[in-house]
C-alpha cells in the first residue's frame, strides 16, 4: 500500500517504523519544522524527521508542499490542521490515545494522568475536518498504573498503536467504522504554570500532577525546586527525586542532607 505518514512527537516513531517494516511503500513523511531546543536554542528536527532521514524517506516540514495521491494517509500526533486538499486526496486515519469521545484535543495522555484515570484506550479513527470527531475503526483499552508517568503511557501507546496500524493496514476493508458515542470532552495544552504545586490539593492530586507533567514546581526553605518523582503512601505524599534550581536532580535523602538539619518549610 502506498502511504503518506504525518507525525511529530517522539512516541510516533515506533508506529511509523512498524508500518515501514510491514512492507508498505512510504511516499512521503510530513512532520513539524525544526524548532529551537536546549540552552543554546539550536534548531533541532523532530524525532520523526530524524527517523525518516535515516530510512532515506522524503521528508516535508510544510503542509503546503502536499501534492500526493496515496492509497491512505496515516496521522499520529502531527500537530498541524489538515485542509481539504489533504483530506480529499485519500482516506485518512489517525491514532488517538483516549477513550473517545473523551479527551479530544492536544493532550489526552497528560490529561488522563492528571485527572487520575486508571484506564484509557488507543483508537484508530477516521480523520475529519472536526477535531478528533471521526468514526472509530479499532478501540483498544489499557490500564494506567498509579505511578506510571506520561513517558510510560506514551511507550504503551507506541506499542499498541503499532499493532493496531499494522493490523488495520493489512486489510482496511475488513473494518467497519463505528460512530463515537457520548458527550465529547476536550483537552488543552498544559503550560509551565500548570507545574506550580498547590499544596491544598492533596497528596493524590499532586502525585498525579507530577507524573503527568514530569515535574511540580514549588519552594522549599525559600529555594525554587522541581519535584520530579513522588509516591503516595498512607495518603501522604512521599518525595522520591527533586531538583533544586541550578543543580542536578537528586534523591530526597541527598537533598535533606544538604539542609543540614534545618526545619523544612515547603511552599515558602
Secondary structure, DSSP 8 states (H G I E B T S, - for coil): -EEEEEE-SGGGHHHHHHHHHTT-EEEEEE----EEETTTTEEE--HHHHHHHHTT--EES-GGG-----SEEEEES--S---HHHHTTSEEEEEE-SSTTTTBSS-HHHHHHHTT-SEEEEEEEE--SSTT-S-EEEEEEEE--TT--HHHHHHHHHHHHHHHHHHHHT-GGG---B---S---B-----GGGGB--TTS-HHHHHHHHHHHS-EEEEETTEEEEEEEEEEETTEEEEEEEEETTS--EEHHHHHHHHTT----BT-
